[in-house]
C-alpha cells in the first residue's frame, strides 16, 4: 500500500521500483530494524480490521477517500521535512495517474466494498495472494522473469490454498462470492500496477517519497471525484469509524510507507518483503479477537498453504539484490 510495490507484492503490497543508494549507517534510525519490522506488520495486519470498522459508518468510497487523504498528508509532511519536491513533466504525471489507480484507488476501494459482505480475516488472506498473481502475470509480461520448477510448484500450491480457504469442495457454501471476488481482484490489481510501474517509472531519478507523494495525491483526487458522483457526502459524523479511517490512512498508508522505505534501504528488499507473511496472521487474529469473527478450519489451513506457495514463487536462482 505504498510505492515500494516490489516489496509490498513480491512481498508483495502498497510500492516502488526506483532504486536508491543504501542509507548511510550514520543516518539510520535509532530504532532497531526488527522493531520497525514488527510495527509495520502490525499496522498492515490491522488495516483490514480498520476498513471493516470504517465501513460501519461510511460508504466504501468515503472510507477510501479518507484513507488516501490522511495518507497523503503524512507523505506531504515527510516531503516538507526532507525538502523533497513533487516530480515534474506531463508524461511523468500521466504514468503516476495510472499507477495511482492500479496501486491505490482501485484496490483500496475494492477491499472496502468487499468487507461489506466478507469478514476482515478473509480479506487479509485474499491480500496474501498478490505474490501468486504477480508471478503469474510476470511470466507473461516480463520476459526476463523466467519460471523455475520450484516457482511453478509454488504457484500451483498457492492457488490450491486459495481453493482450500474458499471451501471449494463444499461448492463455496456460506461464502459471499461477490465480496470474495472483489478482494481477490484488489490483490490482482497490485501486481498489475507493479508491472506497469516497472515498465514506465523505473530509473526516473526521483525519490520514493516524491513519487509516492504524487501518486497518493493523484489517487486522492480520483477518489474525490468518484465519491462525489457515487459515494455521496456523509450526512453525519460517526466518531469511531472516522478514527478508524484516520488511522488506516495515516498509519496504514502514510507511516507504513515510510517504515517500509527505511527497511528496504537498510536491510534490503529480500528481508523487508518477509513482512508479507505476517500480515494475514495478524489480520486473522485481529478479526477474531477484536471483531469476534469466526473461522472455519479450512481458513487457517488454506492460509498456511497460500503463504507457503507465495514463498516458493519468490524463490530465485541465487540471491537478488539488497533484502511495504
C-alpha positions in Angstrom: 0.0 0.0 0.0 2.9 2.2 -0.7 5.0 2.8 -3.7 7.6 0.2 -2.9 5.5 -2.3 -4.8 8.3 -4.7 -5.3 8.4 -5.3 -1.5 4.6 -5.0 -1.0 3.8 -7.5 -3.7 6.9 -9.5 -4.4 6.4 -9.3 -1.0 4.1 -8.1 -2.1 1.5 -4.7 -1.4 1.2 -0.6 -1.1 5.3 0.0 -3.6 8.4 1.3 -5.7 10.6 0.3 -8.4 13.1 3.1 -8.4 16.5 2.1 -6.9 18.1 4.3 -4.4 21.5 4.2 -2.7 21.6 2.5 0.7 21.2 4.7 3.7 24.4 5.6 5.4 25.0 4.0 8.7 25.2 7.4 10.4 21.7 8.2 9.1 19.9 5.0 10.1 17.0 5.4 12.5 17.7 4.9 16.2 15.1 2.2 16.5 16.3 -1.3 15.6 15.0 -2.5 12.2 13.4 -5.6 13.8 11.2 -3.4 15.9 10.2 -1.3 12.9 9.6 -4.5 11.0 7.2 -5.7 13.7 5.4 -2.3 13.8 4.9 -2.4 10.0 3.5 -6.0 10.2 1.1 -4.9 12.9 0.0 -1.7 11.0 -0.7 -3.6 7.8 -2.2 -6.6 9.6 -4.7 -4.3 11.5 -5.6 -2.4 8.3 -8.3 -4.9 7.3 -9.9 -4.5 10.8 -9.8 -0.7 10.3 -11.5 -1.0 6.9 -14.3 -3.1 8.5 -14.8 -0.5 11.3 -14.7 2.4 8.8 -17.4 0.9 6.6 -19.7 0.7 9.7 -20.2 4.4 9.5 -19.2 5.5 5.9 -19.6 4.2 2.4 -16.7 2.3 0.9 -15.8 5.2 -1.4 -15.8 7.6 1.6 -13.6 5.2 3.6 -11.1 5.0 0.7 -11.1 8.8 0.1 -10.5 9.4 3.8 -7.7 6.8 3.8 -6.0 8.4 0.9 -6.4 11.9 2.2 -4.8 11.1 5.6 -2.0 9.1 3.9 -1.3 11.9 1.5 -1.0 14.4 4.5 1.6 12.1 6.1 3.7 11.9 2.9 3.3 15.7 2.4 4.7 16.3 5.9 7.6 13.9 5.2 8.3 15.7 1.9 8.4 19.1 3.7 10.8 17.7 6.4 13.1 16.1 3.8 12.8 19.1 1.5 11.5 16.9 -1.4 9.6 18.3 -4.4 6.9 16.7 -6.5 8.1 15.3 -9.8 7.6 17.4 -13.0 6.6 16.6 -16.5 3.3 15.7 -18.2 4.5 12.3 -19.2 5.6 11.5 -15.6 2.3 12.6 -14.1 0.4 10.6 -16.7 2.2 7.4 -15.7 1.7 8.3 -12.0 -2.1 8.7 -12.6 -2.3 5.1 -13.9 -0.1 3.9 -11.0 -2.4 5.7 -8.5 -5.4 4.0 -10.0 -3.9 0.5 -10.0 -2.0 0.6 -6.8 -4.2 2.8 -4.6 -7.6 4.0 -5.7 -8.9 0.7 -7.2 -7.6 -1.9 -4.7 -8.4 0.2 -1.7 -11.9 0.7 -3.0 -12.4 -3.0 -3.8 -11.2 -4.1 -0.3 -13.6 -1.6 1.3 -16.5 -2.9 -0.8 -15.5 -6.5 -0.2 -15.6 -6.0 3.6 -19.2 -5.1 3.4 -20.0 -8.8 3.0 -16.9 -10.8 4.0 -15.0 -10.8 7.3 -11.8 -8.9 7.6 -9.9 -12.2 8.2 -10.8 -13.4 4.7 -9.9 -10.0 3.2 -6.5 -10.3 4.8 -5.9 -13.8 3.5 -7.0 -12.7 0.0 -4.4 -9.9 0.1 -1.8 -12.6 0.6 -2.5 -13.9 -2.9 -0.8 -10.9 -4.5 2.6 -12.7 -4.9 0.8 -15.5 -6.8 -0.9 -13.1 -9.2 2.4 -11.3 -9.5 4.3 -14.3 -10.6 1.6 -15.5 -13.0 1.5 -12.0 -14.7 5.2 -11.6 -14.7 5.6 -14.8 -16.7 3.6 -13.2 -19.4 4.6 -9.5 -19.2 8.2 -9.7 -18.1 10.4 -11.6 -20.4 13.4 -11.5 -18.0 11.4 -13.2 -15.2 11.8 -16.8 -16.2 9.9 -19.6 -14.3 11.6 -22.4 -12.4 10.1 -25.7 -11.3 10.0 -24.5 -7.7 8.2 -21.3 -8.6 5.7 -23.0 -10.8 5.1 -25.5 -8.0 4.6 -22.6 -5.6 2.1 -21.1 -7.9 0.1 -24.3 -8.0 0.3 -24.8 -4.3 -0.8 -21.2 -3.6 -3.9 -21.4 -5.7 -4.7 -24.8 -4.1 -4.5 -22.9 -0.8 -7.0 -20.3 -2.2 -9.4 -23.1 -3.0 -9.0 -24.5 0.5 -9.7 -21.1 2.1 -12.8 -20.8 -0.1 -14.1 -24.3 0.7 -14.3 -25.3 -3.0 -15.1 -28.9 -2.2 -18.3 -27.7 -0.5 -19.4 -25.6 -3.5 -18.3 -22.4 -1.8 -21.1 -22.9 0.7 -21.7 -19.9 3.0 -19.3 -17.8 1.1 -20.2 -14.4 -0.4 -18.7 -14.8 -3.9 -19.1 -11.1 -4.8 -17.2 -9.8 -1.8 -14.5 -12.5 -2.1 -14.1 -11.8 -5.8 -13.6 -8.1 -5.1 -10.9 -8.9 -2.5 -9.1 -11.2 -5.0 -9.4 -8.6 -7.7 -7.9 -6.0 -5.3 -5.0 -8.3 -4.8 -4.6 -8.8 -8.5 -4.6 -5.0 -9.0 -1.3 -4.7 -7.1 0.9 -6.8 -9.4 -0.7 -5.3 -12.5 0.3 -1.9 -11.1 3.7 -3.1 -10.2 4.4 -4.3 -13.7 3.1 -1.0 -15.1 5.4 0.9 -12.8 8.4 -1.3 -13.6 7.9 -0.7 -17.3 7.3 3.1 -17.1 8.8 4.6 -14.0 12.0 2.5 -13.2 15.1 4.6 -13.1 13.3 8.0 -13.5 15.6 9.7 -11.0 13.1 10.8 -8.4 13.0 9.7 -4.7 10.5 7.2 -3.5 8.9 9.8 -1.2 8.5 12.2 -4.1 6.9 9.7 -6.4 4.6 8.2 -3.7 3.5 11.6 -2.5 2.5 12.5 -6.1 0.8 9.1 -6.6 -1.2 9.4 -3.4 -2.2 13.0 -4.3 -3.5 11.7 -7.7 -5.3 8.8 -6.1 -7.0 11.2 -3.6 -8.1 13.4 -6.5 -9.5 10.3 -8.3 -11.5 9.2 -5.3 -12.7 12.7 -4.6 -14.4 12.8 -8.0 -15.8 9.2 -7.7 -17.0 9.8 -4.1 -18.9 13.0 -5.0 -20.5 11.2 -8.0 -21.2 7.8 -6.5 -20.5 7.8 -2.8 -22.3 10.9 -1.6 -21.4 13.3 1.2 -21.6 12.0 4.8 -24.7 13.3 6.5 -23.3 12.8 10.0 -20.0 12.2 11.7 -19.5 8.7 13.1 -16.7 9.1 15.6 -15.3 5.6 15.9 -15.4 4.8 12.1 -13.8 8.2 11.4 -10.9 7.4 13.8 -10.5 4.0 12.1 -10.3 5.7 8.7 -7.8 8.3 10.0 -5.6 5.5 11.5 -6.0 3.5 8.3 -4.7 6.4 6.2 -2.1 8.0 8.5 -0.7 4.7 9.7 -1.6 2.0 7.1 -0.8 4.2 4.1 1.4 7.0 5.2 3.6 5.9 8.1 3.7 2.3 6.7 5.3 3.5 3.5 7.9 5.5 5.4 8.7 2.4 7.6 9.0 0.1 4.6 11.1 2.6 2.7 13.5 2.7 5.6 13.6 -1.0 5.9 14.3 -1.6 2.2 17.1 1.0 2.3 18.6 -0.5 5.4 18.2 -4.3 5.2 17.2 -4.7 1.5 14.0 -5.9 -0.2 14.6 -9.6 0.5 14.4 -9.2 4.2 11.8 -6.4 4.2 9.4 -8.4 2.0 9.1 -11.0 4.7 6.6 -8.8 6.4 4.0 -10.0 3.9 3.9 -13.4 5.6 2.9 -11.9 9.0 0.0 -9.7 7.6 -2.7 -12.4 7.2 -1.8 -14.0 10.6 -2.2 -10.6 12.3 -5.3 -9.8 10.3 -6.9 -13.1 11.3 -6.0 -12.6 15.0 -7.4 -9.1 15.0 -10.6 -10.1 13.3 -11.2 -12.9 15.8 -10.2 -11.1 19.0 -11.5 -7.6 18.3 -14.4 -8.1 15.9 -15.5 -11.6 17.1 -15.3 -13.0 13.6 -15.4 -16.8 13.3 -13.2 -19.2 11.3 -13.8 -22.5 9.6 -10.9 -24.9 9.9 -10.3 -24.5 6.2 -9.5 -20.8 6.5 -6.2 -21.0 8.6 -5.2 -24.3 6.9 -5.7 -22.7 3.4 -3.9 -19.5 4.5 -0.8 -21.5 5.5 -0.8 -23.2 2.1 -1.3 -19.9 0.3 1.7 -18.4 2.2 3.9 -21.4 1.5 3.0 -21.2 -2.2 3.7 -17.4 -2.2 7.1 -18.0 -0.5 8.0 -20.6 -3.2 7.1 -18.2 -6.0 9.7 -15.8 -4.7 12.5 -18.3 -4.9 15.3 -17.3 -7.2 18.4 -18.9 -8.7 20.8 -17.2 -6.3 20.2 -14.2 -4.2 18.9 -11.0 -5.8 19.6 -7.6 -4.5 19.5 -6.0 -1.1 17.0 -7.5 1.1 5.9 -2.3 2.2 
